[in-house]
Amino acid sequence: MALGLGWLAFGTTALVVRPELLTLPHAAPAVVALTHAWVLGFFVTVAVGAIYQLAPVALGTTLWREHWAWWHFGLHAAAVPGMVYAFARWDLTLLAHFGSALALGILLFAINTWQTVRRSGQRDAVAWSLALAAGWLLATVLAGLLLAANRQWPFIPLDPIALLRAHAHLGLVGFFLTLLQGVTFRLVPMFTLGEVNDWRPVRRGLWLSQAGLAGLVPALALHAGSATELFGGLVFAGMIESGRALRRSLSTRKKRRLDPGIAAFVRGFAALLAAGVVGLVLAWPAAAWGSAPGGFSAMVYAVALFAGGLLPSISGMMYKVVPFLTWMRVYGPKVGREATPAAGALANARLETWAFAFQTLAILPLAAGVWRLSPPLLRVGTWLLAAGVALFLTDMAGVLKHLRWPARAKSRPVVQSPAPVSARTESPRSSESIA
């Protein structure tokens, strides 16, 4: 997660320095490099880090091979900057080398996740989402290597832009959406003291998205407009079902007031639904919208998806997960022996609120800027985004500093322990112990 925060700082800085990148076609080398800096550098790095820590807790088991996770971390840390550099230079030979290293790391991650799920014995929606997300991420990376080889030695008789869109949705829907459609229903009840009383909409949402993705990827690759709309509609129906399940879970919460992190996560999930509508409109058969910059284009879709949906979803959950993991590592062993701060006290709620406020304010000028190809609007949007990210990074640094400089014990012990949750069935479990 610390590595992911570094990439978030890099990706945001790149946008501030060169906001005009958002006016280029989405297949331009500089845009592809920036996209991979955000997706592989920040989003994927944070997500796999969270899986390594939280999947064993959610599944009630231990990670199958911890040393494999460290090997994956090393490969990932070395491969992603090399890939971003290779994309920017459009050096496909160099890209193949670093992409292979990335694929090897993701293979280790996928096998580790599958074996952890297998040894847990669970086959509920959460376990399936973890296993499926790992598989889709591996498929996305391998497909990316195939596309790079095809650009060097053309052998696939299909439109490269269509293949790029299929590759992007394989990762976005296959990894990120699949992951959110499962782990959300462990983490949100955990941190809001709520329950999942009915797992049927959770399962329906997951499997509708899986069925839709299986058809959406070939439909996008083949420019099959009607099929793209049909299978995209299935994915969207799955998102609606997951949204309904999340709303029901939130209605059972004992903590009535949502803290900034959970509120941002919920807003991010709602923004992903809005981005889904934008995607369906763009994919409408015979529509005039497409890859040309300006107007209602794919870049508007990207802003809605990344800045509106994934950024608040991932960073909002980090506001809950990072303090929890930091507390468990630093103060968990001290419980009962000396005073410890509450896990929630490690973060700064005021910084969280302002961080998400600036990030939200950035969406409108960014979307309007890419629509109208307006450098002034893009400068305003990127600076607002940078302000929100800077506040977010400041707060995360304040949490992570406890790893190096723990808070001093006070004279009177005050112990608040976020005990781990073990979830072995799909039935609702009480989350009060995690508060």
Phi, psi and omega in degrees: 000325176297319177297318178299321178296323176298318178292326176298318177297318180296311182297321179292318178299319179299322178291321180293319181290321183228070179296339180293348176302330182285354177264356182275160172301147188288353175262004178295141183307318181295323179290319178296320178297314180297319179299317180288332174297318179286311188286303180286321184288310183263297190298308183292318182300314179295318183296316181289328175298319178295321179297316180301323183275320192261335179300314177300324178293312181295329183265353178069040181213194176243158178297137188297310181222098181293324181293332174296324179296322177292321175298317178300316180301315180297316178297317181295315181297326180277325189282320187297312177298325176296320179293317180299317178297316181295321177297316181298322178274350186053048177261094187289333176293313177297322179299321180297320180295308182290325177296325177294320177296319177298315181298321178298318178296317179294326176298315176300318179297314182296313180298318178301316180293314180300316182290326176295318177296317182299314183289339179288334182079359181275145176224035180273184183297325180294314180297317180296320181296320178296314181294317181292318181299318178298318179295317180293324178296317177298317179297323180295316181294316179295322177296323177297319176298320179296319179294321178297318177295324180292328177288330179281315180229088186303120178221355176256115186279054180228160180297123180301326179294319178296319178296322179296319178294320178297318178299316181297316182286334173301320179280315185295312180279315186294316182268299189291309182295317179300318179297314181296327182288353177246298188293337175308322188272005163257316188285315182296312174300325180299315187268350178248001184058047178245191182219164168249100185281337182222112182273356182297313177296332176296313180295318180298316180300315181297311187284332173295318179295321179295316179296319180295318181297322181300329177264333184294318184298308177295328179295318177295317182296328184263004182059035180272092188301311182295318179293323177300316180295319181296308184286328172297324176295324176296317177300316180295322176298322176296321178295321178298315179298318177295322177297320177296318179296320178295319179297319179294321179296317180295330180292343180265359188294146176271332174273096189292325181271121180283132176285167187303323181295311179294320178300319178295320179299315180296317177296323178296319178296319177296322178293328175297323175297317178297319177297326176298321177296316178300317180297319179295322178294317179297326183274001183302133182304137178068013177291151183275354184276154181184226189268351180292138180292154179088153181070200181279092190236181179297333181289328174297317176301318181295319178297315179298321184286311186277303183287322182277323187255296188291319183299308178292329179295310182289312182290327177297318178288331175297327178297336177265320188284315185297313175299322180298311181293321178297316179299314182299323183283319187271314190253342180305314180293346183266356183298132180088348181249332177202171181291144177225148176285161173289148180301321181291342181281349182289329180263165181250108184298326180292317177298320179301312183299313180291325178300312181288331177296313179295319179298322179291318179298333183289337188297314184297308178296329177295313180296316179294324180294318179285333177291312185265001184053048186256108177302319178300316178297320179293324177296317178298314181296316181291325177290321175298316178299317181297321178297315178296318179294320180298319178294320178298313180295323177298317180293318179296323177297322177295329176285311185291340179296338179295337176295328181261321183232084179299151177293143181286145179289142176268172185293323182256121184298133172229108187248124173229108189251120173279091184292145180297152178257133174246118184241100186259350179228173180272356179289154182297142177239147176293137181248013187296329184291345185269353188299000000 
